[in-house]
Amino acid sequence: MFSKGQIIFGIIFFICFTIIIGYTYRKDLKLHKKYYPGSIWILLAFISFILFIAAIKFFFK
């Protein structure tokens, strides 16, 4: 489905993207704590919702 070059590019892109996002998040961590307190709960709610939808799909299939 994908060529070897596309797979290598995808892996390298994912690794670089993750490193850059992690670095940026660490750099802005003080601002996040100051302006967005409790945002972790929003993230957990979002992940829970996605897992709930996946569970419904799995059980009713």
Backbone as CSV, one residue per row, in Angstrom:
resi,resn,N_x,N_y,N_z,CA_x,CA_y,CA_z,C_x,C_y,C_z
1,MET,0.824,-1.186,0.000,0.000,0.000,0.000,0.874,1.259,0.000
2,PHE,1.847,1.315,0.895,2.789,2.433,0.924,4.155,1.936,0.482
3,SER,4.901,2.822,-0.167,6.262,2.437,-0.542,7.167,2.551,0.683
4,LYS,8.359,1.972,0.560,9.308,1.997,1.678,9.696,3.438,2.016
5,GLY,9.848,4.275,1.007,10.201,5.676,1.235,9.103,6.440,1.965
6,GLN,7.853,6.158,1.626,6.736,6.823,2.299,6.655,6.413,3.763
7,ILE,6.907,5.155,4.043,6.875,4.690,5.429,7.998,5.327,6.236
8,ILE,9.186,5.391,5.675,10.315,6.026,6.355,10.016,7.503,6.595
9,PHE,9.499,8.184,5.590,9.143,9.590,5.748,8.114,9.760,6.857
10,GLY,7.101,8.921,6.886,6.063,9.012,7.901,6.618,8.831,9.303
11,ILE,7.500,7.865,9.467,8.099,7.615,10.783,8.960,8.794,11.218
12,ILE,9.804,9.279,10.319,10.670,10.421,10.649,9.833,11.662,10.938
13,PHE,8.794,11.903,10.151,7.918,13.048,10.377,7.253,12.951,11.743
14,PHE,6.738,11.776,12.094,6.073,11.586,13.385,7.034,11.846,14.542
15,ILE,8.247,11.319,14.446,9.236,11.519,15.511,9.589,12.990,15.652
16,CYS,9.880,13.660,14.541,10.229,15.083,14.590,9.063,15.930,15.095
17,PHE,7.877,15.647,14.633,6.693,16.395,15.056,6.468,16.235,16.558
18,THR,6.611,15.024,17.072,6.427,14.773,18.496,7.472,15.512,19.320
19,ILE,8.710,15.507,18.875,9.777,16.219,19.590,9.507,17.715,19.604
20,ILE,9.123,18.282,18.477,8.865,19.723,18.396,7.675,20.114,19.271
21,ILE,6.598,19.343,19.227,5.432,19.637,20.052,5.788,19.529,21.535
22,GLY,6.550,18.508,21.908,6.971,18.351,23.300,7.835,19.501,23.767
23,TYR,8.771,19.924,22.939,9.636,21.060,23.276,8.817,22.338,23.439
24,THR,7.901,22.580,22.533,7.070,23.780,22.599,6.188,23.759,23.839
25,TYR,5.637,22.606,24.160,4.791,22.501,25.350,5.609,22.780,26.609
26,ARG,6.801,22.215,26.700,7.651,22.461,27.870,8.020,23.937,27.981
27,LYS,8.266,24.564,26.863,8.648,25.970,26.848,7.513,26.854,27.366
28,ASP,6.271,26.504,27.066,5.116,27.304,27.451,4.378,26.765,28.677
29,LEU,4.998,25.864,29.432,4.312,25.207,30.542,3.846,26.204,31.610
30,LYS,4.661,27.225,31.911,4.262,28.224,32.918,3.020,28.984,32.463
31,LEU,2.989,29.343,31.190,1.819,30.058,30.674,0.583,29.176,30.684
32,HIS,0.735,27.905,30.369,-0.398,26.987,30.368,-0.985,26.861,31.762
33,LYS,-0.121,26.734,32.765,-0.598,26.608,34.139,-1.288,27.890,34.606
34,LYS,-0.825,29.029,34.125,-1.401,30.305,34.551,-2.741,30.573,33.864
35,TYR,-2.820,30.398,32.568,-4.000,30.784,31.808,-4.997,29.655,31.563
36,TYR,-4.574,28.424,31.685,-5.467,27.291,31.408,-5.482,26.285,32.553
37,PRO,-5.833,26.718,33.758,-5.868,25.753,34.867,-7.014,24.764,34.662
38,GLY,-6.761,23.511,34.961,-7.795,22.494,34.831,-8.020,21.993,33.423
39,SER,-7.171,22.369,32.490,-7.372,21.928,31.111,-7.136,20.429,30.948
40,ILE,-6.450,19.812,31.925,-6.227,18.366,31.856,-7.558,17.628,31.914
41,TRP,-8.532,18.188,32.614,-9.844,17.539,32.718,-10.572,17.553,31.378
42,ILE,-10.369,18.599,30.612,-10.962,18.669,29.275,-10.345,17.588,28.384
43,LEU,-9.038,17.431,28.474,-8.355,16.400,27.698,-8.845,15.010,28.097
44,LEU,-8.948,14.758,29.393,-9.428,13.453,29.853,-10.869,13.204,29.421
45,ALA,-11.703,14.232,29.450,-13.084,14.082,29.003,-13.133,13.763,27.510
46,PHE,-12.313,14.415,26.728,-12.262,14.173,25.289,-11.821,12.739,24.991
47,ILE,-10.762,12.292,25.664,-10.275,10.926,25.450,-11.331,9.921,25.892
48,SER,-11.986,10.186,27.013,-13.044,9.291,27.493,-14.186,9.210,26.488
49,PHE,-14.552,10.335,25.903,-15.625,10.357,24.919,-15.263,9.526,23.698
50,ILE,-14.048,9.665,23.218,-13.595,8.886,22.067,-13.600,7.390,22.404
51,LEU,-13.127,7.038,23.597,-13.136,5.629,24.010,-14.564,5.114,24.155
52,PHE,-15.472,5.954,24.629,-16.876,5.573,24.758,-17.483,5.283,23.387
53,ILE,-17.206,6.123,22.423,-17.712,5.908,21.060,-17.141,4.612,20.484
54,ALA,-15.848,4.373,20.703,-15.220,3.138,20.212,-15.848,1.914,20.883
55,ALA,-16.141,2.018,22.189,-16.750,0.892,22.901,-18.152,0.606,22.366
56,ILE,-18.922,1.652,22.108,-20.262,1.460,21.543,-20.174,0.763,20.185
57,LYS,-19.248,1.202,19.367,-19.070,0.592,18.055,-18.680,-0.874,18.188
58,PHE,-17.797,-1.168,19.136,-17.339,-2.541,19.344,-18.469,-3.438,19.835
59,PHE,-19.264,-2.968,20.785,-20.314,-3.795,21.376,-21.510,-4.021,20.460
60,PHE,-21.824,-3.057,19.618,-22.978,-3.173,18.748,-22.640,-3.658,17.344
61,LYS,-21.435,-4.107,17.146,-21.041,-4.582,15.824,-21.509,-5.982,15.600
